[in-house]
Amino acid sequence: MADCILRRLSVLIIRPGRPYLSGSPALYKAVALIALMALTVSIGCSQKLAVMEEPVEEVVVFETTQGRIVIELYEDDAPLHVANYRKLVTNGYYAGEARTFHRYVDGFVIQGGDPWGRESRAGQGGPGYTVPAEIGRDHLLGSVAAARTGDASNPKRASSGSQFYICLDALPNLDGEYSVFGQVIEGIDAVMKLRQGDEITEASLVPRSEAVQE
């Protein structure tokens, strides 16, 4: 295969009889080999550049009855929670059966993600599984974290499979207790207007460059 390529390159690049170059077939082959090496390096560099390209960073965009909310996800700190949240956003869970914000505490949190959010048993529902704890991030204004059951029944502090809350203030008393996996980066005014019974009308993953006005 290599000899075939070299012969073709020698014919294309250094055809014998051209007035500006003369020499033996060995010379033709040597120059063709140099050309082939240069081509190989060029292709290799292109492939490396393609591999090194940064993946497109996506954010969650919620359209709600109080306005648009954009959430940045902390994939490095809470990869399991982020993967689960993305899955639920993508399959329509948060704009469908779990669209209702079922809990509001002034100056504390607004909570949603429960498929039973409009029922008397609101706060107890979910997709039927939990997510292992990834506790580390602090609770700031606009932090997005996973709800969970108490330590007595849940000593490992595993998170609800779908319920989440957004902090309406910095809440250091929750630090070290719950898994924070995101942050509201646009639409905090909409967050502050949310109340029990408000809904998510649309949920999507959008490239950050398209969703965030920087």
N, C-alpha and C positions, 0 to 999 in steps of 0.2 A: 504493500500500500504506500509506504513512504517513498520507495523508488519511483512509483507511478506519479506521485505528486511532484517529486523533484523533476522528473522528465517534462511534465506539463509546464511547470514554472520556468524551466530552462528554455523551453520553446517560446513561451509568452514573454519572458522578461529579457532573455539574452539570446536572441535568435542568431546563429552563426551567419556571418556574411554582412552584418550591419556595419556600415562604414566607421562608426565611432567606437567599435570594440572588436578586438580580435584576440584569440587565445585558444587554448586547448579545451577539449570537452570537460576536463577536470576543473578548469576555471569556471566554465558555465555552471557546472554542478555545485561548486562552492558558493557562487553568488546566489544561485537558486536556493541553496540551503539557508543562507543568511536571510533571504526574503521570507522563507517559510518560518524561520524562527521568529522573525518580527511579526508575522501574521499571527502565530500562536500566542505570543506575548500579548498582542492587542486583543485577541479574543478572550484570553484569560483575565485580563484587566477588566474587560466589559462584564464578564461573568461575576467577578468579585464585587464590582460596583453594584450590580443588580442584587446580589446577596446582602450587601451591606445597607441597602435602602431601608430607612426606618418604616415600620408598619404605620398605617394610617391610624392616628389616635381618634377614638370615638368617644362621644359624650352621650349621655341620656337626655333626651328632650321630652318633657311632659307638657302637654297642653292641658290646662285645668280650667275649672269654672271660675278661677280667679286670675288666670293669666298663664304665661309661659315660664317654665322653670328648666334651667340647664344644669345638669349634674356631672361633675368630673368624677371619675372612678379611680380608686387607689389600687391598681392591680398589683403593684409590688408589695403592698402591705397586707392586702386581703384578697389574694387571688381566687380563693374558693367562693367568697361572697360575690366578687365581681363577676365571675363566670356564671353564677346562678342568677344574678340580677339581670345580666345581659340576656340570658336565656328566657327569662320571664318577660322582659320587655319585648324581645323579638317575637315570641309566640302569642303576644296579645293579651297576656294574663292581667297586666296592670291597667289596661284600658278596657278590659272585659269584666270578668266576674269579680276581680279584686280592685275595681276602680274607685271605690269609696274610701274617703278618709273618715275613719270611725271614731277617732279620739282626738280631742283638742284640750290642752291644758295651757292656759294663758301664761306666757313667759317661760314655758317649759318645752313642750313638743307638740307637733301635729303628726299623727300616726295613720298609716294606711297599709294596703297590701293584703287585707283579709278578705277572702271570698265570701265570708259571712258578715261583711261590713255593714249591711243594712238590716241585719237581724238582731234579735235580742241577745244572741250568743256572740256578738261582735267581739273580736279580740282573742278568740279561741281557734280560729280557722287557719288553714294553710294548705300547701300542696301535698302534705302527707309525709314530709321528711324534714330533717333539720340540717343545719350547716355547722361544721366544727368551728369552735371559737377561733377568731383571729384578732385578739384584743391587743391594742397598741396605740392607736391614734387617739388624740384628745378630742373632747366634745367642744366644738366651737360654734358660734352662730352660723347656721346653715349646714352643719355637719349632718351627714346621712348615715344612719346606723341601723343595725338589725335588732328587732325586738326579740325577746326570749322569755321563757318561763323562769321562775325564781330558783335560787340556789338549792333550796330544800329538795326540789324534785329534779333539779338539773345542775348537779355539782360541777359538771364540766363546762357549764355556761354556753352550751350549744345554742345557736341562733335559730329563730323561726325560719322556715323555708321560704317565706315570702313577705312577712310583715316587717315594715321598716318605719323609722321615724326621722323627722327633720328637726333639729334643735332650733328653738326660737330665741335662744340666748346661749352664751357660753355656759356649759354645765360641767364644771370640774368634778362635781360630786359623782358623775357617771363614769369618769375616767377609770380605766382598769376593770370595768364591769361589763361593758358591751363592746361589740365589734363595729367600729366605724369603718366604712368602706367607700365613702364618697363625700363630696362637698358641693353645695350649690354655688355656682360661679356666675350665674345670671338669673334674675327673677326672684331675688330675696324679698322684694316688695310683694310679689304674688304669694310667696310662702307665708308671709306675715298676715295676709288676708284670709288664708284658708281656715275653715271651721269644720266641725263635725257635719258630715253630710255632703260636703263638697266632693267633686269627682275629678278623676283623670279622664279626659275625653280622647286624648291621643297619646301614644307612647312610642318612641322610636330611638334607634341608635343613629347618630349623625356624625360625620367627620367634624372634628373640632373646628377646623378652618371654616366650615360652612355655618356652624351654629353660634360661634362666639364672635362678637364684634369687639375686636381688640384695637 
